Amino acid sequence: MLPVIFGLSGTTLSADEQAFFKAAEPAGFILFARNIDHPAQLRALTDDLRALTGREQLPILIDQEGGRIARLAPPHWRAWPSAAVLAQGQDDARVLERVRCNYEALGLELATMGINVTCAPVLDVPQPDAHDIIGDRAFATDPERSAALGRACLDGLHLAGVEGVIKHIPGHGRAQSDSHESLPRVTASNDALQWDCQPFAALADAAMAMTAHVVYEAWDSEHCASVSARVIGQQIRQHIGFEGLLISDDLDMKALAGDIPSRAVAVLTAGCDIALNCWGRLDDMQGIAEQVPAMTPETARRLAVATQRCGIVTDSAALTARINALIARRDALQ
């Protein structure tokens, strides 16, 4: 199996994609708006991916956080609030229950589409002078509150049979630029960076995490976290204590240098378990498959553990009623 998650080019699998994916055996797939038209089409696509790979527990990912990051959107799917909106309120018990209800409902909507992993929660702790690429995607500016609400998010998703991906480890909250467009450099001291690490340490038992394409000068002044063996080994694995499946952020982001296959090699060499290649360009995917090594036994173990709770469901009137009841419960907790 290839230690890569690939994107797709369109709303159906092309013949070339089918042949390539069957031969390459990627770890999983990630979907974007270009892959989504309507519910029947989307469920057919995810069913086709499982049939092609022969894997019921195949991880099919999506960025469905709520707010401005939502690949499934009206009119065919519900609009979900951002993390910051969900986190409003002074009664912690009510807020935690509101978050749990929201993400159980969101997860059930994903599961009916055959999607079993969403890249949430965002555990970054935004600083006042940071770029707004994180902004309201984060639950809180306090790490303890961020961790508590992130846990409620994961709990809700698990009740729906969906796995979450905590991101962007070890923390994107101080970045003063968008890593989609350039390489952020964080000059904070090691002591200051412990603030950013706290939510990730509190949720270190999460099944999956996504790295930050950010340079932390106190830890490695030459390499961003995704390609830094020092940051991954010493900070993410040892200090934070994350032992689950570590996925790079998107290889196509401008924070990284070199061609796409060399970026895949770099993140895997540094210690990521999985390279994430989102754009569905067949030449890039073929180049990656030619250059990266096969999945290690340890990564295979982590992948199996990470997906063991993932499930898919068939849409029904009873399930729709359950989702609506969860949303009503969430709204009653405002």
Secondary structure as GFF3:
##gff-version 3
##sequence-region A 1 334
A	DSSP	beta_strand	2	7	.	.	.	ID=ss1
A	DSSP	alpha_helix	15	24	.	.	.	ID=ss2
A	DSSP	beta_strand	26	31	.	.	.	ID=ss3
A	DSSP	three_ten_helix	33	35	.	.	.	ID=ss4
A	DSSP	alpha_helix	39	53	.	.	.	ID=ss5
A	DSSP	beta_strand	60	62	.	.	.	ID=ss6
A	DSSP	beta_strand	64	66	.	.	.	ID=ss7
A	DSSP	beta_strand	69	70	.	.	.	ID=ss8
A	DSSP	alpha_helix	83	86	.	.	.	ID=ss9
A	DSSP	alpha_helix	92	112	.	.	.	ID=ss10
A	DSSP	beta_strand	117	118	.	.	.	ID=ss11
A	DSSP	three_ten_helix	135	137	.	.	.	ID=ss12
A	DSSP	alpha_helix	143	159	.	.	.	ID=ss13
A	DSSP	beta_strand	163	169	.	.	.	ID=ss14
A	DSSP	beta_strand	185	186	.	.	.	ID=ss15
A	DSSP	alpha_helix	190	202	.	.	.	ID=ss16
A	DSSP	beta_strand	208	211	.	.	.	ID=ss17
A	DSSP	beta_strand	215	216	.	.	.	ID=ss18
A	DSSP	three_ten_helix	225	227	.	.	.	ID=ss19
A	DSSP	alpha_helix	229	230	.	.	.	ID=ss20
A	DSSP	pi_helix	231	239	.	.	.	ID=ss21
A	DSSP	beta_strand	245	250	.	.	.	ID=ss22
A	DSSP	alpha_helix	260	270	.	.	.	ID=ss23
A	DSSP	beta_strand	274	277	.	.	.	ID=ss24
A	DSSP	alpha_helix	282	291	.	.	.	ID=ss25
A	DSSP	alpha_helix	297	306	.	.	.	ID=ss26
A	DSSP	alpha_helix	317	332	.	.	.	ID=ss27
###
